[in-house]
Protein backbone atom coordinates (compact mmCIF):
# COMPACT_ATOMS: atom_id res chain seq x y z
CA UNK A 1 0.00 0.00 0.00
CA UNK A 2 1.40 3.41 -0.95
CA UNK A 3 1.94 6.01 1.73
CA UNK A 4 -1.07 8.31 2.02
CA UNK A 5 -3.62 5.70 0.96
CA UNK A 6 -6.22 4.97 3.59
CA UNK A 7 -7.79 1.54 3.98
CA UNK A 8 -10.39 1.06 1.29
CA UNK A 9 -9.58 4.43 -0.29
CA UNK A 10 -8.93 4.54 -4.01
CA UNK A 11 -5.92 6.49 -5.30
CA UNK A 12 -8.28 9.15 -6.71
CA UNK A 13 -10.07 9.46 -3.36
CA UNK A 14 -6.74 9.70 -1.50
CA UNK A 15 -5.47 12.38 -3.89
CA UNK A 16 -8.73 14.33 -3.48
CA UNK A 17 -8.47 14.02 0.32
CA UNK A 18 -4.89 15.34 0.21
CA UNK A 19 -5.96 18.27 -1.99
CA UNK A 20 -8.78 19.02 0.47
CA UNK A 21 -6.23 18.91 3.32
CA UNK A 22 -4.07 21.49 1.54
CA UNK A 23 -7.14 23.66 0.88
CA UNK A 24 -7.94 23.45 4.60
CA UNK A 25 -4.36 24.41 5.49
CA UNK A 26 -4.28 27.47 3.21
CA UNK A 27 -7.83 28.56 4.04
CA UNK A 28 -6.83 28.55 7.72
CA UNK A 29 -3.65 30.45 6.80
CA UNK A 30 -5.72 33.14 5.05
CA UNK A 31 -7.55 33.83 8.33
CA UNK A 32 -4.42 33.37 10.51
CA UNK A 33 -6.02 30.34 12.17
CA UNK A 34 -2.85 28.60 13.32
CA UNK A 35 -4.81 26.01 15.28
CA UNK A 36 -6.50 24.70 12.12
CA UNK A 37 -3.28 24.97 10.13
CA UNK A 38 -1.47 22.92 12.76
CA UNK A 39 -4.26 20.33 12.82
CA UNK A 40 -3.28 19.50 9.23
CA UNK A 41 0.18 18.41 10.40
CA UNK A 42 1.22 14.95 11.53
CA UNK A 43 2.65 14.86 15.09
CA UNK A 44 6.19 14.31 13.75
CA UNK A 45 5.94 16.85 10.91
CA UNK A 46 9.15 18.16 9.38
CA UNK A 47 9.23 21.69 7.98
CA UNK A 48 11.94 23.50 6.02
CA UNK A 49 12.25 27.00 4.54
CA UNK A 50 15.03 29.53 3.83
CA UNK A 51 14.51 31.46 7.09
CA UNK A 52 13.71 28.91 9.80
CA UNK A 53 15.58 26.18 7.96
CA UNK A 54 14.57 22.93 9.72
CA UNK A 55 11.80 22.62 12.28
CA UNK A 56 10.12 19.47 13.54
CA UNK A 57 6.95 18.61 15.41
CA UNK A 58 5.86 21.17 17.99
CA UNK A 59 8.45 23.74 16.85
CA UNK A 60 6.99 23.72 13.32
CA UNK A 61 3.51 24.22 14.80
CA UNK A 62 4.81 26.97 17.10
CA UNK A 63 6.26 28.79 14.10
CA UNK A 64 2.80 29.05 12.48
CA UNK A 65 1.29 30.14 15.81
CA UNK A 66 3.94 32.83 16.18
CA UNK A 67 3.58 34.06 12.60
CA UNK A 68 -0.21 34.18 12.91
CA UNK A 69 0.02 36.12 16.17
CA UNK A 70 2.48 38.63 14.73
CA UNK A 71 1.02 39.06 11.24
CA UNK A 72 -0.25 42.45 10.28
CA UNK A 73 -2.38 43.06 7.22
CA UNK A 74 -1.88 39.58 5.75
CA UNK A 75 -3.34 38.88 2.35
CA UNK A 76 -2.72 35.37 1.10
CA UNK A 77 -3.53 33.76 -2.23
CA UNK A 78 -2.66 30.20 -3.18
CA UNK A 79 -2.98 27.73 -5.99
CA UNK A 80 -2.64 23.99 -5.67
CA UNK A 81 -0.48 22.21 -8.19
CA UNK A 82 -0.24 18.48 -8.64
CA UNK A 83 -1.53 16.52 -5.65
CA UNK A 84 -1.49 12.74 -5.52
CA UNK A 85 -1.62 10.00 -2.91
CA UNK A 86 1.82 10.75 -1.46
CA UNK A 87 2.86 14.30 -2.41
CA UNK A 88 1.54 17.69 -3.42
CA UNK A 89 2.61 21.12 -4.60
CA UNK A 90 1.28 24.62 -4.06
CA UNK A 91 2.31 28.15 -4.91
CA UNK A 92 1.27 31.00 -2.69
CA UNK A 93 1.81 34.70 -2.22
CA UNK A 94 1.76 36.27 1.22
CA UNK A 95 1.54 40.05 1.35
CA UNK A 96 1.95 41.55 4.82
CA UNK A 97 3.70 44.17 6.92
CA UNK A 98 6.95 42.81 8.33
CA UNK A 99 6.58 43.19 12.11
CA UNK A 100 10.14 44.37 12.80
CA UNK A 101 10.28 47.20 10.24
CA UNK A 102 6.63 47.72 9.27
CA UNK A 103 7.67 47.40 5.62
CA UNK A 104 5.32 45.76 3.14
CA UNK A 105 6.46 42.36 1.88
CA UNK A 106 5.09 40.34 -1.02
CA UNK A 107 6.61 36.89 -0.66
CA UNK A 108 6.19 34.36 -3.51
CA UNK A 109 6.56 30.82 -2.17
CA UNK A 110 6.69 27.35 -3.70
CA UNK A 111 5.65 24.56 -1.31
CA UNK A 112 6.09 20.84 -1.60
CA UNK A 113 4.22 18.51 0.74
CA UNK A 114 4.43 14.85 1.68
CA UNK A 115 1.44 13.07 3.22
CA UNK A 116 1.13 10.25 5.71
CA UNK A 117 -2.03 8.88 7.31
CA UNK A 118 -4.16 11.72 5.96
CA UNK A 119 -1.93 14.51 7.33
CA UNK A 120 1.03 16.59 6.19
CA UNK A 121 4.17 14.78 7.31
CA UNK A 122 6.66 17.09 5.61
CA UNK A 123 6.60 20.56 4.07
CA UNK A 124 9.40 22.31 2.20
CA UNK A 125 8.92 25.95 1.25
CA UNK A 126 11.26 27.78 -1.11
CA UNK A 127 11.52 31.48 -1.86
CA UNK A 128 14.19 34.04 -2.68
CA UNK A 129 15.58 35.19 0.67
CA UNK A 130 17.37 38.14 -0.95
CA UNK A 131 14.12 39.44 -2.47
CA UNK A 132 12.41 38.98 0.89
CA UNK A 133 15.21 40.85 2.71
CA UNK A 134 15.07 43.66 0.14
CA UNK A 135 11.39 44.21 0.88
CA UNK A 136 11.44 43.53 4.63
CA UNK A 137 14.62 45.43 5.49
CA UNK A 138 14.52 48.21 2.91
CA UNK A 139 17.80 49.78 1.76
CA UNK A 140 19.91 47.60 4.08
CA UNK A 141 18.28 44.49 2.60
CA UNK A 142 18.74 45.72 -0.97
CA UNK A 143 22.42 46.46 -0.43
CA UNK A 144 23.37 43.62 1.88
CA UNK A 145 20.57 41.02 1.83
CA UNK A 146 22.47 38.75 -0.52
CA UNK A 147 25.43 38.41 1.87
CA UNK A 148 25.67 35.14 3.83
CA UNK A 149 26.30 36.95 7.16
CA UNK A 150 23.15 39.05 6.69
CA UNK A 151 21.10 35.98 5.78
CA UNK A 152 22.56 34.18 8.81
CA UNK A 153 21.49 37.12 10.97
CA UNK A 154 17.94 36.92 9.55
CA UNK A 155 17.84 33.22 10.40
CA UNK A 156 19.20 33.78 13.89
CA UNK A 157 16.66 36.52 14.63
CA UNK A 158 13.83 34.26 13.40
CA UNK A 159 15.01 31.33 15.53
CA UNK A 160 15.54 33.57 18.57
CA UNK A 161 12.03 34.97 18.07
CA UNK A 162 10.61 31.46 17.92
CA UNK A 163 12.53 30.46 21.06
CA UNK A 164 11.16 33.51 22.88
CA UNK A 165 7.62 32.82 21.63
CA UNK A 166 7.77 29.17 22.70
CA UNK A 167 9.20 30.14 26.09
CA UNK A 168 6.56 32.82 26.59
CA UNK A 169 3.65 30.63 25.53
CA UNK A 170 4.77 27.83 27.84
CA UNK A 171 4.38 30.01 30.93
PyMOL commands that set and color helices and strands:
alter all, ss='L'
color gray80, all
select helices_A, chain A and resi 11-30+34-38+57-70+129-137+139-144+148-170
alter helices_A, ss='H'
color red, helices_A
select strands_A, chain A and resi 41-49+53-56+75-83+87-97+104-116+119-126
alter strands_A, ss='S'
color yellow, strands_A
deselect
rebuild
show_as cartoon
